[in-house]
């Protein structure tokens, strides 16, 4: 079985996979001070609920956008699962795509994994929107190469900033509103956040398509993808597991390369 680790700015996702099948998936808050031992106690207990033992793990792959966390995550794989993990972004890891970017090393590992999975499943050309800590728009050409993208503040980050920066504005849940014009402070905030992001999505997708000059399929991923996909015709497909699927694919490519 393969252990997949996606270490993001907000959450860490651990998944145990058999082929393309995700046997179990768990997440915890990102914390660079958490040790390999602490991760092991937490993760191995959750794995037993799915009847997975540490000895069942035969390989591991890591995508991390938090460099300070990499040592402890690698130590977790080596000490408790007896495997040397592949690290996306390392020189010895073949992504199976070309990164057409001025400074390829600056592209987040999760963004590249998402691009790999999206092209495998939906072909191309593509715009992949990932609703995470940041809202990212990845551009993938017909050959599966990563062409660059757009990074905007994530919706939860924006809502929190609005609350933190304003004395009288509360924290809000992200919901679609039936009306754009809010009749209460909370309704007005929800409308501004939700429909503001819909406007951003539609505007950026339109501009990207115009700049690329080709028809493109728009794919949404991340926890909030279904909420936004049902509210705009700009999004054609959704898949909440693209990053994990991309890491599985990268691992497989490196077993045969």
VOVO-458433 format. One record per residue: residue in three letters; x, y, z of N, C-alpha, C in turn. Coordinates in steps of 0.1 Angstrom, whole numbers, plus 5000, padded with zeros to 4 digits. Layout:
# residues N
ALAXYZXYZXYZ ...
***
This chain:
# residues 257
UNK500849885000500050005000500950135000 UNK500350234995501150364993500550465004 UNK501450525011501150635020501350765013 UNK500250845012500350975005500151085015 UNK501051185015501051285025501051425017 UNK499951505019499851635013499851735025 UNK500951805027501151895038500852035033 UNK499752095036499352225032499552325043 UNK499152445040499352555050498352545061 UNK497152485058496152485068495952345074 UNK495952245065495752105069496852005063 UNK497051895070497751785064496851675061 UNK496951615049496151505045497051385044 UNK496651275051497251145050496351045043 UNK496750975033495850875027496650755024 UNK495950635027496550505024495850455011 UNK496650415001496050384988496450244983 UNK495550174977495850054970495550074955 UNK496550094947496350134933495750274934 UNK494650294926493950424926492950434937 UNK492750324944491650324955492250384968 UNK491550474973491850534986491250454997 UNK492050375004491450295015491050365027 UNK491850475030491550555042492250695040 UNK491550795045492050935044491751005057 UNK492751075062492651145075493351285074 UNK492851385081493551515081493651565095 UNK494651655097494851725109495351865106 UNK495251955116495752085114497252085112 UNK497752175103499152185100499852245113 UNK500952185117501752235128503152185126 UNK504052285124505452255121506152205133 UNK505552225145506252175157505852035161 UNK504951975154504551835157505651735152 UNK506051645161507151555158506751435150 UNK507651365145507351235138506651135148 UNK507151135160506551045170505051075172 UNK504751205173503351245176502451215164 UNK502951235152502251195140501951045140 UNK503050965143502950825143501850775152 UNK501750825165500750785174499350805169 UNK499150925164497850965158497450885146 UNK498450875136498150815124497950665125 UNK498750595132498650445133497450405140 UNK496950485149495650445155494550465146 UNK494550565137493450585127493550475117 UNK494750435113494950325103494350195108 UNK494450165121493950035126492350035124 UNK491750145124490250145121489950095107 UNK490850105098490650055084491449925082 UNK491849865093492549745093493849755084 UNK494549865086495849885080496949885090 UNK498049805088499149805098500349875092 UNK501149935100502350005095503149915085 UNK503249785087503949695078503349685065 UNK502049725063501349715050501849825041 UNK502549925046502950035037504249995031 UNK504250005017505449965009506050085002 UNK505450205003505950314996505350445002 UNK505950554999505350685004505750794995 UNK504850894994505151014986504651134994 UNK505451244993505051365001505051484991 UNK503951564993503951704987503751794999 UNK504751895000504651985011504952125006 UNK504052225011504352365008504852435020 UNK505152355031505652405043507052345045 UNK508152405041509452345042509852305056 UNK509452385066509852345080509252215085 UNK508252165078507652035082508251915076 UNK509051935066509451825058510351725066 UNK511251775074512051675082511251585090 UNK510251625098509451545106508651445098 UNK508151495087507251405078508151295072 UNK509351325067510251225062510651125073 UNK510851175085511251095096510150995099 UNK508951045099507750955101507750835091 UNK507950865079507950755068509150655071 UNK510250715074511450625075511450545088 UNK511050605099511150545112509950445114 UNK508750485111507650405114507050325103 UNK507350355090506850285079507950215071 UNK509250235075510350175069510450195054 UNK510150315050510250345036510850485034 UNK511650495023512150625019511150695010 UNK510650805014509550875006510050944994 UNK509250944984509551044973508951174977 UNK509751284974509351414977509151494964 UNK507951534962507651614949508451744950 UNK509151764939510051884938511451854940 UNK511751734945513151684945513651654931 UNK514951674930515551654916515351514910 UNK515251414919515151274914513751234911 UNK512751324913511351284911510851334897 UNK510451234889509951264876508451294877 UNK508051414873506651454873505851404861 UNK506551374850505951334838505251444830 UNK505651574834505151694827506251794827 UNK506151894818507052004817506452124825 UNK507252184833506852304841507352424833 UNK506452484826506752604818506552724826 UNK507552754834507452864845508852924846 UNK508853054849510153114849511053054860 UNK510453024872511252954882510452834887 UNK510652724880509852604883509952554897 UNK511052574904511152534918510152604928 UNK509652724923508752804931507252754930 UNK506952664921505552614920505352514931 UNK504252534939503952444950503752304945 UNK504252204953504152064950502652024948 UNK501852074957500352034956499752084942 UNK500252204938499752254925500152164913 UNK501352114914501852024903501151884903 UNK500851834916500151704917498751724912 UNK498151834915496751854910496751864895 UNK497751924889497751934874497951794868 UNK498751714874499051584868497751504868 UNK497051504880495751424881494651474872 UNK494551604871493551664862493751634848 UNK495051634843495251594829494951454826 UNK495351364836495151224834493651194833 UNK492751264841491351234841490551304831 UNK490951434828490051514820490751554807 UNK492051514805492851554793493051704793 UNK493051774782493351914782492951984769 UNK493052114768493652204778492652224790 UNK493252264801492452274814492752404821 UNK491752444829491952534840491452464853 UNK492352444862492052374875491952474886 UNK490852484892490652574903490652494916 UNK491552534925491652464938491352554949 UNK490252524956489752604967490452554980 UNK491552614983492352574995492652705004 UNK493752705011494152815018494252935009 UNK494752914997494753004986493752944976 UNK493153034968492352984956493252994944 UNK493652884938494552884927493952844914 UNK494352894903493952864890495152804883 UNK495152684879496252614872495952594857 UNK496852634849496652624834497452504829 UNK496852404823497452284818497152274803 UNK498252254795497952254781497552114776 UNK497352104763496751984758497751864760 UNK499051884761499951784763500251754778 UNK499451824787499651794801500751884808 UNK501351974801502352054807501752174815 UNK502452204826501952304835502452444829 UNK501452534826501752654819501852774829 UNK501552754841501452874851500052884856 UNK499752994863498453014869498253144876 UNK497253134885496853254893496753214907 UNK497153294916497053264931496253384937 UNK495153354943494353454950494053414964 UNK493753504973493453464987492353364988 UNK492453264996491353164998490153225004 UNK489053165002487753225007487753235022 UNK488153125029488153125044489153225049 UNK490253245042491253345046490653485045 UNK489953505034489353635032488253665042 UNK487453565045486453595055487053615069 UNK488053545072488753565085489453705086 UNK490053745075490653885074489653995076 UNK488453975070487354065071486954085086 UNK486853975093486453975107487554035115 UNK488853995113489954045121490254185119 UNK489954235107490254375104489154475107 UNK488054425112486854515114486254485127 UNK486154585136485654565149484254515151 UNK483354545141481954505143481554395133 UNK482454335126482054235116482454095122 UNK481454005123481653875130482253775120 UNK482653665126483053545118481753485111 UNK481853445099480753395092481053255086 UNK479953175084480053055077479953085062 UNK480653015054480553035039479352965033 UNK478353045029477152995024476753075011 UNK476053005002475353074991474153154996 UNK474053274992472853354995471853364983 UNK470553364986469653364975469553504969 UNK469853604977469853744972471253804973 UNK471653894964472953954964472854064975 UNK471754144976471654254985471254194999 UNK472254205008471954155022471154255030 UNK470254205038469354295047469854295061 UNK470954215064471554215077473054215075 UNK473854245085475354255084475854115079 UNK475354015086475853875082475453845068 UNK474253875064473853845050474653915040 UNK474954045043475754125034477154075033 UNK477754025044479053965044479053835036 UNK478053755039478053625031477853655016 UNK477053745013476853774998478153834992 UNK478853924999480053974994481153874992 UNK481253785002482253675001481953574990 UNK480653524991480253424981480253474967 UNK479353574965479153624951480453694946 UNK481153754955482453814951483453714945 UNK483453594952484253484946483753434933 UNK482453424932481853374919482253474908 UNK482153604911482653704902484053694898 UNK484953664908486353644905486553524897 UNK485953414900486053294892485653314877 UNK484553374875484053394862484953494854 UNK485353594861486253694855487553634851 UNK488253564860489553504857489453394847 UNK488453314848488353204838488153264824 UNK487353364823487153434810488453494804 UNK489253554813490453624809491553514805 UNK491553404813492553304810492253234796 UNK490953204794490553144781490953244770 UNK490653374771490953464761492453474758 UNK493253474769494753474768495253354761 UNK494753234764495153114758494653094744 UNK493453144741492953144728492453004723 UNK492152914733491652784730490452754739 UNK489652654735488552604744489252524755 UNK488752544767489352484779488252424788 UNK488552314794487652254804488152304818 UNK487152354826487352404839487052304849 UNK487952264858487852164868488052224882 UNK487152194891487252254905487552144914 UNK488452164924488852074934488952144948 UNK489052064958489052124972487652114978 UNK487652134991486352104999485252194995 UNK485452314990484352404987484052404972 UNK484652314965484452304950482952284947 UNK482252184953480852164950479952284952 UNK480252364963479352484966479452584954 UNK480652604949480852704939480452644925 UNK480652514923480352454910478852464906 UNK478052454917476652454914476052594912 UNK476952694914476452834913477052914901 UNK477752844892478252914880478452814869 UNK478152854857478252764845479752764841 UNK480552834847481952834843482752714846 UNK482252644857482952514861482252394855 UNK483052314848482552204840482552074848 UNK483552054857483751924864484251954878 UNK483951864887484551874901485151734905 UNK486151744913486851624918487551664931 UNK487151624943487651674955489051604959 UNK489451504951490651424955491751434945 UNK491751544937492751554927494251554932 UNK494451614943495851624948496351484951 UNK495551414959495951274963496051194950 UNK495151204941495251124929496451154921 UNK496851284921498051324914499351264920 UNK499351264933500551204940500651054938 UNK499450984937499550844934500150824920 UNK499650914910500150904896501650934895 UNK502151034903503551064902504350954908 UNK503850894919504550774925504650664915 UNK503550634908503650524898504550554886 UNK504550674882505450714871506950694875 UNK507250714888508650704892509050554895 UNK508050464895508350324896508750264883 UNK508350334872508650274859509650364851 UNK509950474856510850564849512350524851 
***
